[in-house]
Amino acid sequence: MLSELMDMVIEVSGSILRQAEWNKDFPQTYTRVFEKIMELEFTGNMEVLTVLGNTGG
């Protein structure tokens, strides 16, 4: 499951970067991404785009 999750994150990495640029806060954005990855890993929820909110997804 972790490899599937990481594959999905790789696919949306451009969106994550755009979200960080939009927020003008790279540390906070990437911290939220990694926190959400941990949450998704433990819950089994594969909705990676929920990390990005409306702007990134």
C-alpha positions as CSV (number, residue, x, y, z in Angstrom):
1,M,0.0,0.0,0.0
2,L,2.8,2.4,0.8
3,S,4.3,2.0,-2.7
4,E,0.9,2.8,-4.2
5,L,0.6,5.9,-2.0
6,M,4.0,7.1,-3.0
7,D,3.2,6.5,-6.7
8,M,0.2,8.7,-6.3
9,V,2.2,11.4,-4.5
10,I,4.8,11.4,-7.3
11,E,1.9,11.9,-9.8
12,V,0.7,15.0,-8.0
13,S,4.1,16.4,-7.0
14,G,3.6,19.3,-9.4
15,S,0.3,20.1,-7.8
16,I,2.0,20.0,-4.4
17,L,4.7,22.5,-5.6
18,R,2.0,24.8,-7.0
19,Q,0.1,24.7,-3.8
20,A,3.3,25.6,-1.9
21,E,3.9,28.5,-4.3
22,W,0.3,29.6,-4.0
23,N,0.5,29.6,-0.2
24,K,4.0,31.2,-0.2
25,D,4.9,28.7,2.5
26,F,6.9,25.7,1.4
27,P,7.6,24.3,4.9
28,Q,4.0,24.4,6.0
29,T,2.7,22.9,2.7
30,Y,5.2,20.0,2.6
31,T,4.7,19.4,6.3
32,R,1.0,19.0,5.7
33,V,1.7,16.7,2.8
34,F,3.9,14.4,4.8
35,E,1.5,14.4,7.8
36,K,-1.4,13.5,5.5
37,I,0.7,10.7,3.9
38,M,1.2,9.2,7.4
39,E,-2.5,9.5,8.1
40,L,-3.4,7.9,4.8
41,E,-0.9,5.1,5.4
42,F,-2.6,4.2,8.8
43,T,-6.2,4.6,7.7
44,G,-6.0,3.1,4.3
45,N,-7.7,6.1,2.8
46,M,-6.2,6.7,-0.7
47,E,-7.6,10.2,-1.3
48,V,-4.2,11.8,-1.8
49,L,-5.7,14.9,-3.3
50,T,-7.3,15.8,0.0
51,V,-3.9,17.0,1.0
52,L,-4.0,19.7,-1.7
53,G,-7.4,21.3,-1.0
54,N,-9.2,23.2,-3.7
55,T,-6.3,25.0,-5.2
56,G,-4.0,22.0,-5.8
57,G,-6.5,19.3,-6.7
